[in-house]
Amino acid sequence: MKLNRIDKHNFRLFHDTGRILYRDDPNWIAPLDMEVENIFNPEKNSNFEHGEAIRWVLIDEQGRPEGRIAAFVNYKKAKKNDYPVGGMGFFECVNDQEKAAVLFDAAKNWLEERGMKAMDGSINFGENFSYWGVLVEGFMPQGYGMPYNKPYYQNLFETYGFKEYFSQFTYHIDLSKSIPERKLKFAEYLASRPGYTFRHFEKRKASKYIRDLVEVMNTTWEDYMEDYTPLAEKDVASILEEAKMLIEEDFIWFAYKGDQPVGMTVAFPDVNQLFSYFDGRLNFLKVLKMLWLKRRKVITRNRVLLAGVIPEYQNTGVIAALFLEFLKAVQQRPHYSEIELSWVGDYNYRMRKVYEQIGAVQKKRHVTYRFMMDSSIPFQRFSNERGNSVLRRDKIRQKR
């Protein structure tokens, strides 16, 4: 066995490893090579402003790839924890604990050299709505951005010593089943209250809505996680620019109280239903085919990537009104048969309750694991006990 470090000269090997390991698995849909590469491009990923990343591929004696892994650290984020935590992700491996350990050891040792005391995985060197978590339940074709892996990955992680830090649930709504009339009427009432307005995204006003999205996202998530790294407008702009051909404006909704953005839902057509035709690679002809497939209404599912309401308005029913507007937009396209709501943490009881109230059913579970590299530090499962505005109140007290 040999570990090859990935650089600009051999980066294709990193992507080909996935294609080789999953070539007989009909559930796997290759993510776009260029999208994954952007995560490891300092010019595209703002996490490199305060961090670094590395990648390896494990090669057998015949030169065939048997696994891969990436390790990364955002030093600014790491300092926000009680102890510094780095990350590993994009892990793939044959069903062999010894070979998995070689990959895990490479990431662990690299992070230890940089002062990290723990390692989270499998996660993304970026936002948590993509490439985040190890799939342990719901082995089916995944929605866009949601990772898929073999069932034995859970054992590879846990045997090595990773422990479950938190679980992430993905819910689905079957659009052939009607939502109870009383719930629709209540959502309509909430949407009609004086002082509240609801508007969908417009490409011609993209910069305004990007600012609003970032404001809601950062205000909401800062309240949930002590080590939250604020989302940058340029990162959101980059995501929307890459997806502009596929964006449906009325799948992205914002709630306002007066002029203040207080909530949002962001959904994209599930482009994985298109990407399944391209094996992770796009060129000009494939882009044309992708647009043709879209017009043929091949996409029958959309995925809610983000949904959030700032803490002061989380008990006002704003989220229900937002989902009503989004649902109306989806119902205007009868070829859609399903909505995927992903992901929501096991610690986020409020959002899980909202999903269940609108008839969503849990279909998948991913796990974010943590490996303690410093055995003197006790492992603690994430519970969000200090969330739900406690963090904000603490900060206000500190400023006084």
Summary of the structure (lengths in Angstrom):
residues: 400
radius of gyration: 21.2
end to end distance: 58.2
largest distance: 69.7
contacts: 1250
relative contact order: 0.15
helix: 37%
strand: 26%
